[in-house]
């Protein structure tokens, strides 16, 4: 059940695109929207006079109010979805996660500019940071992706338990949109540590009988490239991945696949705690 959706915004085209997507999800689910603007902490020399900072803060407040009015006129004024503006100052990922916890948010929807290669490593992404820190599901909307009905969901899994938290949230979207589901497993070295044949979906077939669930096992290959291939081949409308709670050494030596996909996914990506 989704009752409250949080949308961080910097009033950019990317953020407005994500807000438009969130409005459609809210209309479908009956949820209310929390629209959060995080003003960046200014980096100023300690020798600057106090009135310089006060002038900066006043200009930021005025600009924020102007942008909110424009957003209300262009997009929010045309919908009956219940929505509330919130404003704070700090670091985006930290403030988004704190707001979600304080206000009982069920889903965070945000846009990403995307990146690749060295830009991905150096520039970073607020969306990827939120994915890494948030306890609630995060739906990332790629740039330029317009909302459309969700007809086919792809769940990428390593079959490593527990699956239920991620699957239950995926099933919510599948039932909300009457979408069919494909489950993709790409075999890796980690498969040798557990019996992947006796996976969650194999043991709980009766729970998925009313849905069209297609299980796809791929013997080998690069995981992210294989996901991209099936997103294209199956005309996927939403990709779902589970976020692992990795150990220190896992985080040190291995990129999080869900965060990596947040940079270049072609379709909306829903990341859920596993």
C-alpha positions in Angstrom: 0.0 0.0 0.0 1.3 3.4 -1.0 -0.1 6.3 1.0 2.7 8.9 0.9 5.1 9.6 -1.9 8.1 11.8 -1.5 9.4 13.8 -4.5 12.7 15.7 -4.1 12.9 18.6 -6.5 15.5 21.2 -7.6 13.0 22.6 -10.1 15.0 21.2 -13.0 13.5 19.5 -16.1 14.7 16.2 -14.7 12.9 16.8 -11.4 9.7 18.0 -13.1 9.7 14.9 -15.3 9.9 12.7 -12.1 7.2 14.8 -10.5 4.9 14.2 -13.5 5.5 10.5 -13.2 4.8 10.6 -9.5 1.5 12.4 -10.1 0.3 9.6 -12.3 1.4 7.0 -9.7 -0.4 9.0 -7.0 -3.6 9.2 -9.1 -3.5 5.4 -9.6 -2.7 4.5 -6.0 -4.6 7.3 -4.2 -1.4 8.5 -2.4 -0.6 12.0 -1.4 2.7 13.8 -2.4 5.4 15.4 -0.3 7.4 17.7 -2.6 10.7 18.5 -1.0 13.2 21.2 -2.0 16.6 20.9 -0.4 18.5 24.2 -0.5 22.3 23.5 -0.8 24.5 24.5 2.1 26.5 27.5 0.8 30.3 27.3 0.9 31.4 30.7 2.0 34.7 32.1 3.3 34.6 32.6 7.1 35.8 36.2 6.5 32.6 37.1 4.6 30.4 39.5 6.6 27.2 38.0 8.1 25.0 40.3 5.9 26.5 38.6 2.8 25.2 35.2 4.0 21.8 36.8 4.9 21.5 38.3 1.5 22.3 34.9 -0.1 19.7 33.2 2.1 17.0 35.8 1.2 17.7 35.4 -2.5 17.4 31.6 -2.2 14.1 31.9 -0.4 12.7 34.2 -3.0 13.9 32.0 -5.8 12.4 28.9 -4.2 9.0 30.6 -3.7 9.0 31.7 -7.3 9.8 28.2 -8.5 7.1 26.7 -6.4 4.5 29.1 -7.7 5.6 28.2 -11.3 5.4 24.5 -10.5 1.9 24.9 -9.0 0.7 26.8 -12.1 2.3 24.6 -14.7 1.7 21.1 -13.3 0.2 20.8 -9.8 -2.7 23.1 -10.3 -4.0 20.7 -13.0 -4.4 17.7 -10.7 -6.6 16.7 -7.7 -3.8 14.8 -6.0 -3.2 16.0 -2.5 0.3 17.6 -2.3 2.3 19.6 0.2 5.6 21.5 -0.3 8.4 21.1 2.2 11.7 23.1 2.3 14.9 22.5 4.1 18.7 23.1 3.8 21.4 20.5 3.8 22.8 17.7 1.7 20.1 16.2 -0.6 20.5 12.5 0.2 20.6 13.0 3.9 17.6 15.4 4.0 15.5 13.1 1.7 16.2 10.1 3.9 15.5 12.0 7.1 12.2 13.4 5.7 11.1 9.9 4.6 11.7 8.5 8.1 10.1 11.4 9.9 6.9 11.5 7.8 6.3 7.8 7.2 6.9 7.9 3.5 6.1 4.7 1.6 7.9 5.5 -1.7 10.5 8.0 -2.9 10.3 9.0 -6.6 13.2 11.0 -8.1 14.8 11.7 -11.4 18.4 11.2 -12.3 20.5 12.9 -14.9 22.4 9.7 -15.7 26.1 9.3 -16.2 28.6 6.9 -17.6 32.3 6.2 -17.4 34.5 8.6 -15.5 31.5 11.0 -15.0 29.7 8.2 -13.1 32.6 7.9 -10.7 33.5 11.5 -10.2 30.2 13.4 -10.4 28.1 10.9 -8.5 24.3 11.0 -8.3 21.8 12.1 -5.6 19.5 9.3 -6.7 22.3 6.7 -6.2 23.1 8.2 -2.8 19.4 8.0 -1.7 19.2 4.4 -2.9 22.2 3.6 -0.7 20.8 5.2 2.4 17.0 5.0 2.2 15.0 2.3 4.1 12.0 2.7 1.9 11.7 1.8 -1.8 13.1 4.3 -4.3 11.8 4.7 -7.8 14.3 6.3 -10.1 13.0 7.9 -13.3 15.6 8.2 -16.2 15.8 11.5 -18.0 13.3 12.0 -20.8 11.2 9.0 -19.8 7.5 9.9 -20.0 4.9 8.2 -17.9 3.0 5.3 -19.4 1.0 2.4 -18.1 3.1 -0.4 -16.6 2.3 -3.5 -18.5 5.5 -5.6 -18.0 7.8 -5.6 -14.9 11.2 -7.2 -14.8 12.6 -8.3 -11.5 16.3 -9.0 -11.5 17.4 -11.3 -8.7 20.3 -13.4 -7.5 17.9 -15.9 -5.8 19.7 -15.2 -2.5 17.2 -15.0 0.4 15.3 -13.2 1.7 13.2 -12.3 -1.4 9.8 -11.5 0.2 10.3 -7.8 1.0 11.2 -6.9 -2.6 8.8 -9.3 -4.2 5.8 -8.0 -2.1 6.4 -4.5 -3.2 6.8 -5.6 -6.8 3.5 -7.5 -6.6 1.8 -4.3 -5.4 2.8 -2.5 -8.6 1.9 -5.6 -10.6 -1.6 -5.7 -9.1 -2.1 -1.9 -9.3 -1.4 -1.9 -13.0 -2.4 -5.5 -13.8 1.1 -6.1 -15.2 2.8 -9.3 -16.1 6.1 -10.2 -14.4 9.4 -11.6 -15.7 12.0 -12.8 -13.2 15.6 -12.7 -14.4 18.4 -14.6 -12.8 21.9 -14.4 -14.2 24.1 -17.1 -12.8 27.3 -15.9 -11.1 30.0 -17.4 -8.8 27.8 -16.8 -5.8 25.3 -19.5 -7.0 27.6 -22.2 -5.7 27.0 -21.1 -2.1 23.3 -21.9 -2.2 20.7 -24.0 -4.0 19.4 -21.6 -6.6 17.0 -24.3 -8.0 15.1 -24.2 -4.7 14.5 -20.5 -4.9 11.7 -18.4 -3.5 9.7 -18.4 -6.7 10.0 -22.2 -7.1 8.8 -22.8 -3.5 5.9 -20.3 -3.7 4.4 -21.0 -7.1 0.8 -20.9 -5.8 1.3 -17.3 -4.8 1.9 -16.3 -8.4 -0.7 -18.3 -10.1 -3.0 -15.4 -10.8 -0.1 -13.5 -12.4 1.7 -14.2 -15.6 5.2 -14.8 -14.1 8.0 -15.9 -16.5 11.2 -17.2 -14.9 14.3 -16.6 -17.0 17.6 -18.2 -16.1 20.7 -17.1 -17.9 23.8 -19.3 -17.6 26.4 -16.6 -17.8 27.2 -13.1 -18.8 27.7 -9.6 -17.5 24.7 -8.9 -15.2 24.0 -5.3 -16.1 24.4 -5.9 -19.8 22.0 -8.9 -19.6 19.5 -6.8 -17.7 19.7 -4.1 -20.4 19.2 -6.8 -23.1 16.0 -8.2 -21.5 14.6 -4.7 -20.8 14.8 -4.1 -24.6 13.8 -7.6 -25.7 10.7 -7.8 -23.4 9.7 -4.2 -23.8 9.9 -3.7 -20.0 8.1 -0.7 -18.4 9.7 -1.1 -14.9 12.8 -2.7 -13.6 12.8 -3.9 -10.0 16.0 -4.7 -8.0 16.7 -5.6 -4.4 19.3 -3.7 -2.4 21.7 -5.9 -0.4 23.1 -4.9 3.0 26.7 -5.4 2.1 29.6 -5.9 4.4 32.4 -3.4 4.7 34.6 -5.4 2.3 31.8 -5.9 -0.2 31.3 -2.2 -0.3 35.0 -1.6 -0.6 35.7 -3.9 -3.5 32.4 -4.2 -5.4 30.1 -1.7 -6.9 26.4 -2.0 -5.8 24.6 -3.2 -8.9 21.3 -1.4 -8.0 23.2 1.9 -7.6 25.1 1.3 -10.8 21.8 0.7 -12.7 20.4 3.9 -11.3 22.9 5.8 -13.5 21.9 4.3 -16.8 18.7 2.4 -16.6 16.5 3.0 -19.7 13.2 2.5 -17.8 12.0 3.4 -14.3 14.0 1.5 -11.7 12.4 0.5 -8.4 15.0 -0.4 -5.7 13.8 -2.1 -2.5 15.6 -3.2 0.6 16.2 -7.0 0.7 
